[in-house]
Amino acid sequence: MAQRSPDKKISQIGSPILRNASLPWDKVVLSVVIPVYNEIATVEKLLRQVREVPLDLDVVVVDDGSTDGTRDLLVNLADELIDQLCMHEKNLGKGAALRTGFERVKGHVVVIQDADLEYDPLELPVLLEPILSGKADAVYGSRFLGGPHRVLLFWHSVGNRLLTLLSNILTDVNLTDMETCYKMIRADLLRSLPLSTKRFGIEPELTARLAQAGARIYELPISYHGRSYSEGKKIGWRDGVSALGWILKSNCWPPRAPRWTPPLEDPWDTDLSPD
């Protein structure tokens, strides 16, 4: 599997991407969990973009039963670009793929990265900064806070905002983009969250569990390069209905996440291995 390159990471400290050179960029390991399903056209480019991120990375790829040749491509790319490659024999859904990846992460902080090129991995250090500075336990990258984005699918954005509104009502947080892919969470916090959904309900479930845990959540603007359905976008109205059900289930029925108590020392500031 691919080897981490700390020299590259250290050389970038102080660059426009890593803006605050006083933070422990050289100590933290970021696990990037990438669920993949039939993304042969984009996954290699995405993985190469991820490897350009100036951080110490643990890249965890979960193929969720792809049938278009993606699996064979990932096997061929594993030594160069992937730290951990997991395979589902059949398609189980995004939530199931993420939970498989979460079980294997070795980093101090975990982020979700889709394989479809809609989200720019070079923005990951910006999302990591509030966690490293001690301001946040989780950071969401919002598509609705003014970042550059492709103009596309009006009703899809309306649906996202309505789902976010209902989630906010039940969680009592004021997110602008609950459905965003970019959710970055401390690994020790993530391990404490009871997660069970298999499909796109993972977004409201994660949000509900973080709110129940009392996690400090930050939102930052990100760019967004959305796809049309003709370009391969997979989420549809049925997933929106399912997300509505998961918002209700995650907030109104057990199990609830236990209250989160941060450790006295951040794991990246100790000599302990992140896993």
C-alpha positions as CSV (number, residue, x, y, z in Angstrom):
1,M,0.0,0.0,0.0
2,A,1.0,3.6,-0.4
3,Q,3.5,5.1,2.0
4,R,2.9,8.4,3.7
5,S,5.3,11.2,2.8
6,P,6.0,13.5,5.8
7,D,8.7,15.4,4.0
8,K,6.1,16.7,1.5
9,K,3.8,17.7,4.3
10,I,6.5,19.6,6.3
11,S,7.7,21.5,3.2
12,Q,4.3,23.0,2.8
13,I,3.8,24.5,6.2
14,G,3.4,28.2,6.0
15,S,2.0,28.0,2.4
16,P,-1.4,29.6,1.6
17,I,-3.0,26.1,2.2
18,L,-1.6,25.6,5.6
19,R,-2.1,29.2,6.8
20,N,-1.2,29.0,10.5
21,A,2.3,27.6,10.8
22,S,2.1,27.5,14.6
23,L,-0.3,24.6,14.5
24,P,0.9,21.0,14.8
25,W,0.5,20.1,11.1
26,D,3.5,17.8,11.3
27,K,2.1,15.8,14.1
28,V,-1.5,15.1,13.0
29,V,-2.5,12.2,10.8
30,L,-5.7,12.7,8.7
31,S,-7.6,9.6,7.6
32,V,-9.5,10.2,4.4
33,V,-12.3,7.7,4.0
34,I,-13.4,7.4,0.3
35,P,-16.5,5.3,-0.5
36,V,-16.5,4.3,-4.1
37,Y,-19.3,2.8,-6.3
38,N,-18.9,2.7,-10.1
39,E,-16.6,5.7,-10.3
40,I,-14.1,4.4,-12.9
41,A,-14.1,7.7,-14.8
42,T,-13.1,9.9,-11.8
43,V,-11.5,7.8,-9.0
44,E,-7.9,7.8,-10.2
45,K,-7.9,11.6,-10.7
46,L,-9.5,12.0,-7.3
47,L,-6.9,9.8,-5.5
48,R,-4.1,11.8,-7.2
49,Q,-5.6,15.0,-6.0
50,V,-5.9,13.6,-2.5
51,R,-2.2,12.7,-2.5
52,E,-1.4,16.4,-3.3
53,V,-2.8,17.5,0.0
54,P,0.1,18.7,2.1
55,L,-0.7,16.6,5.2
56,D,0.2,13.2,6.6
57,L,-2.6,11.1,5.2
58,D,-4.1,7.7,5.9
59,V,-6.1,7.0,2.7
60,V,-8.9,4.4,3.2
61,V,-10.8,3.4,0.1
62,V,-13.9,1.2,0.3
63,D,-15.3,-0.2,-2.9
64,D,-19.0,-0.8,-2.4
65,G,-19.5,-3.6,-5.0
66,S,-18.6,-1.7,-8.1
67,T,-19.3,-3.5,-11.4
68,D,-17.8,-1.1,-14.0
69,G,-14.1,-2.0,-13.6
70,T,-13.5,0.3,-10.6
71,R,-12.5,-2.6,-8.4
72,D,-9.7,-3.7,-10.7
73,L,-8.5,-0.2,-11.1
74,L,-8.3,0.3,-7.4
75,V,-6.3,-2.8,-7.0
76,N,-3.8,-1.5,-9.5
77,L,-3.6,1.8,-7.8
78,A,-3.3,0.5,-4.3
79,D,0.5,0.4,-3.9
80,E,0.9,3.9,-5.2
81,L,-2.1,5.9,-3.9
82,I,-4.0,3.9,-1.2
83,D,-3.1,3.0,2.4
84,Q,-6.0,0.7,3.0
85,L,-8.3,-0.9,0.4
86,C,-11.5,-2.6,1.5
87,M,-13.9,-4.4,-0.8
88,H,-17.7,-5.1,-0.4
89,E,-18.8,-8.1,-2.5
90,K,-22.1,-6.4,-3.2
91,N,-23.4,-2.8,-3.1
92,L,-24.5,-2.1,0.5
93,G,-24.8,1.7,0.3
94,K,-22.7,4.8,1.2
95,G,-23.4,4.5,4.9
96,A,-22.2,0.9,5.0
97,A,-19.1,1.8,3.1
98,L,-18.3,4.6,5.4
99,R,-18.8,2.5,8.5
100,T,-16.4,-0.1,7.1
101,G,-13.9,2.7,6.5
102,F,-14.4,4.2,9.9
103,E,-13.5,0.8,11.5
104,R,-10.1,0.8,9.9
105,V,-8.9,4.4,10.2
106,K,-5.5,5.0,11.8
107,G,-5.5,8.8,11.9
108,H,-6.2,11.3,14.6
109,V,-8.9,13.0,12.6
110,V,-11.2,11.5,9.9
111,V,-12.8,13.1,6.9
112,I,-15.3,11.8,4.3
113,Q,-14.2,12.3,0.7
114,D,-16.5,11.4,-2.3
115,A,-14.8,9.9,-5.4
116,D,-16.8,12.0,-7.9
117,L,-14.6,15.2,-8.1
118,E,-17.4,17.4,-6.7
119,Y,-15.3,18.3,-3.7
120,D,-11.8,19.7,-3.8
121,P,-9.3,17.8,-1.5
122,L,-7.0,20.8,-1.4
123,E,-9.5,22.5,0.9
124,L,-9.0,19.8,3.6
125,P,-6.3,21.7,5.5
126,V,-8.7,24.7,5.8
127,L,-11.3,22.4,7.4
128,L,-8.7,20.8,9.7
129,E,-7.5,24.2,11.1
130,P,-10.4,24.7,13.7
131,I,-9.8,21.2,15.0
132,L,-6.0,21.7,15.4
133,S,-6.5,25.1,17.0
134,G,-8.8,23.6,19.7
135,K,-12.0,25.4,18.5
136,A,-13.9,22.5,17.1
137,D,-14.4,18.7,17.4
138,A,-16.0,18.4,14.0
139,V,-16.0,20.7,10.9
140,Y,-18.5,20.7,8.1
141,G,-17.7,22.2,4.7
142,S,-20.8,24.1,3.6
143,R,-21.8,24.5,-0.1
144,F,-24.1,27.3,0.9
145,L,-21.8,29.8,2.6
146,G,-20.6,31.7,-0.5
147,G,-17.9,29.5,-1.9
148,P,-17.5,29.1,-5.7
149,H,-19.9,26.5,-7.1
150,R,-21.3,25.2,-10.3
151,V,-24.9,26.5,-11.0
152,L,-27.0,23.3,-11.2
153,L,-30.1,21.5,-10.0
154,F,-32.3,24.1,-8.3
155,W,-34.7,21.6,-6.7
156,H,-31.8,19.5,-5.4
157,S,-30.5,22.5,-3.5
158,V,-34.0,23.2,-2.2
159,G,-34.3,19.7,-0.9
160,N,-30.9,20.0,0.8
161,R,-32.0,23.1,2.6
162,L,-35.3,21.6,3.7
163,L,-33.6,18.5,5.1
164,T,-31.0,20.8,6.8
165,L,-33.9,22.9,8.3
166,L,-35.6,19.8,9.7
167,S,-32.4,18.4,11.1
168,N,-31.6,21.8,12.7
169,I,-35.0,21.9,14.4
170,L,-34.5,18.5,16.0
171,T,-30.8,18.9,16.8
172,D,-30.9,22.5,17.9
173,V,-27.9,23.5,15.8
174,N,-27.7,26.0,13.0
175,L,-26.0,24.3,10.1
176,T,-26.5,25.5,6.6
177,D,-25.5,22.2,4.9
178,M,-26.3,19.1,6.8
179,E,-26.0,16.9,3.6
180,T,-22.5,18.0,2.7
181,C,-20.0,15.3,2.0
182,Y,-17.2,17.2,3.8
183,K,-17.6,16.2,7.4
184,M,-14.3,16.2,9.4
185,I,-14.4,14.6,12.9
186,R,-11.9,13.8,15.6
187,A,-11.3,10.0,15.4
188,D,-11.7,9.6,19.2
189,L,-15.1,11.3,19.0
190,L,-16.2,9.4,15.9
191,R,-15.5,6.1,17.6
192,S,-18.0,7.0,20.3
193,L,-20.9,7.6,17.9
194,P,-23.4,4.7,17.4
195,L,-24.0,4.5,13.6
196,S,-26.2,2.0,11.8
197,T,-27.5,3.4,8.5
198,K,-26.4,1.8,5.3
199,R,-27.3,4.4,2.6
200,F,-27.4,8.2,2.3
201,G,-29.0,8.4,5.8
202,I,-25.5,8.5,7.1
203,E,-25.5,12.3,6.8
204,P,-28.4,13.1,9.1
205,E,-27.4,10.2,11.4
206,L,-23.8,11.6,11.9
207,T,-25.2,15.1,12.4
208,A,-27.7,13.9,15.1
209,R,-25.1,11.9,16.9
210,L,-22.6,14.8,17.0
211,A,-25.3,17.1,18.4
212,Q,-26.3,14.5,21.0
213,A,-22.6,14.2,22.0
214,G,-22.4,17.9,22.5
215,A,-19.6,18.2,20.0
216,R,-18.4,21.6,19.0
217,I,-19.2,21.8,15.3
218,Y,-17.8,24.5,12.9
219,E,-18.9,25.3,9.4
220,L,-16.6,26.7,6.7
221,P,-17.4,27.6,3.1
222,I,-16.1,25.3,0.4
223,S,-16.2,25.2,-3.4
224,Y,-18.5,22.7,-5.0
225,H,-18.4,21.3,-8.5
226,G,-21.7,19.4,-8.7
227,R,-22.5,16.8,-11.3
228,S,-25.7,16.3,-13.3
229,Y,-27.5,13.0,-13.4
230,S,-26.2,12.5,-17.0
231,E,-22.7,12.9,-15.6
232,G,-23.1,10.2,-13.0
233,K,-24.8,11.8,-10.0
234,K,-26.4,8.9,-8.0
235,I,-28.5,10.5,-5.2
236,G,-32.2,10.9,-6.1
237,W,-35.6,11.8,-4.5
238,R,-35.9,8.4,-2.9
239,D,-32.7,9.1,-1.0
240,G,-34.2,12.4,0.1
241,V,-37.3,10.6,1.5
242,S,-35.0,8.1,3.3
243,A,-32.9,11.0,4.7
244,L,-36.1,12.5,6.1
245,G,-36.8,9.2,7.9
246,W,-33.3,9.0,9.2
247,I,-33.5,12.6,10.6
248,L,-36.6,11.5,12.6
249,K,-35.2,8.2,13.6
250,S,-31.7,9.5,14.7
251,N,-33.2,12.3,16.8
252,C,-36.3,10.7,18.2
253,W,-35.4,7.1,18.9
254,P,-32.4,5.4,20.6
255,P,-29.6,4.8,20.7
256,R,-28.3,8.2,21.5
257,A,-24.6,9.2,21.4
258,P,-23.0,9.6,24.8
259,R,-21.9,13.0,25.9
260,W,-18.4,13.8,24.6
261,T,-15.7,14.7,27.0
262,P,-12.5,15.8,25.2
263,P,-9.2,14.3,26.5
264,L,-7.0,16.6,28.5
265,E,-4.3,16.2,25.8
266,D,-5.0,16.0,22.1
267,P,-3.8,12.7,20.7
268,W,-1.6,14.3,18.1
269,D,0.3,16.1,21.0
270,T,1.1,12.8,22.7
271,D,3.5,10.0,21.8
272,L,0.6,7.6,21.4
273,S,0.0,6.0,18.0
274,P,-3.2,7.4,16.4
275,D,-4.7,3.9,16.1
